[in-house]
Amino acid sequence: MNSVISVYNPATEEQIGEVPAYDLPDVNAAVERAGAAQRAWIRKPLAERRDALWAIADAVIAHSDELALLESTDVGKPLAAARQEVLGVAECFKYYAGTVDKILGDTIPVDGGVSMTFREPLGVVAVIAPWNFPLPIASWSIAPALASGNSVIVKPAALTPLSTVRFGEIVKELGVVGDALQVLTGSGARIGNALAEHPDVSKISFTGSTEVGRSIVQAASTTMKRVSLELGGKSASIVYNDVDLAKCLQAAPMSVFDNTGQDCCARSRFLVQRGIFDEFVEGFIETTRALKIGNPLDGKTNLGPLVSAAHRDTVSSFLENGLNVVTAGEAPDGPGFWMAPRIVIAPDPKSRVATDEIFGPIASVIPFDTEEEAIALANSSIYGLSGSIWTNDVGQALRTARALESGTLSVNSNSSIRIQTPYGGFKQSGIGRGLGQAAIEAYTELKTVFVRTEP
């Protein structure tokens, strides 16, 4: 009999559930089932596969309140945010339902005949999901992988598995994909590594820390399986003197403190041109203090707790002596892993708080003088996931965007994720692209077939 993993609500520290801690024999059995299911899934008519993904979307909407509550109590995020994220899961499945019959190849004229290209499914795909947006990020891999004709095994994070487990149950009850979708809970070190090494798993999609991503690559290399990685970030918002400062300040707090800073796209570095630096700092502190920190089930709450006591300790370790730190808000007393936002003013750009991914409610505000200096500061990071550029000068915006070593940028906005557009990072922020049509390419292999036409 399998042991179990206890799951706790980070806002109350109370146990809210438990899930099985599966082990290596369970992985082997799941992979075997997934292989057989994939062969059956790819033989189904296109319309049947399309309708199956649409049915999953409809089921997510029907169970959206239940899934959102699980996501909120599991992660500690505001329920209102969790509701929007769950509806985004449904939209993801709807989008990829529409791609099932649009996975196209090319015809290429060549001497002696014609060559055609096809996109073929990889086989069994393993999705190793993170704890900060458990079900939404898992869906970004599950939906395109199924649309491309693969089967999927999902391993949610041990800290926050409940919404993904329930999603798996809902899909199983639908009966539209069978064992082409399975959920395995358990230790990342054991289950995740076993999936990465398994010879019958064709691809790993991993979202998490850069450190763990390196270990996934090493494990996957033994079988040369395909890997997609969405890893860490230290995204910068570059704020130029000519910006509409009121709009920028209105958007700034949630660009870094949303999900209590537990977001790889968090704009945790604000690079602000010196002409407006003092005004920006004053306004940023004021707008951040207006955020409500508290009970995630309260509709007025903006920020919940951090996910665990251990993670709170890790985040707090960045607040080293000698930093100019302003606490912008008041965390609740009593149970829960609370932490009010901190704003670090003008730290050394090479200091740990300004270079390392914190994954918590700490933001640095760093002055710069010239466009070239801003670009150099932004690119000094080992990461390159996302970022924002705030300016009213279109030329300056495009010059900066082209010069930044980052995969997903926004101008006068903090938007990073859209289902329709590619998402991924430069440098140590990952390998490959998800979402949009790029995800279909990520879950298929390109095959070329030559047909001789000469007599």
Beta strands, then each sheet from edge to edge (+ up, - down):
strand 1: 3-8
strand 2: 15-21
strand 3: 107-110
strand 4: 113-121
strand 5: 124-128
strand 6: 151-155
strand 7: 181-183
strand 8: 203-207
strand 9: 226-230
strand 10: 236-239
strand 11: 269-273
strand 12: 325-327
strand 13: 342-345
strand 14: 362-368
strand 15: 383-384
strand 16: 386-390
strand 17: 408-411
strand 18: 426-427
strand 19: 430-431
strand 20: 444-452
sheet 1: 1+ 2-
sheet 2: 3+ 4- 20+
sheet 3: 7+ 6+ 5+ 8+ 9+ 19-
sheet 4: 12+ 13- 14- 11- 10- 16- 17-
sheet 5: 15+ 18-
end
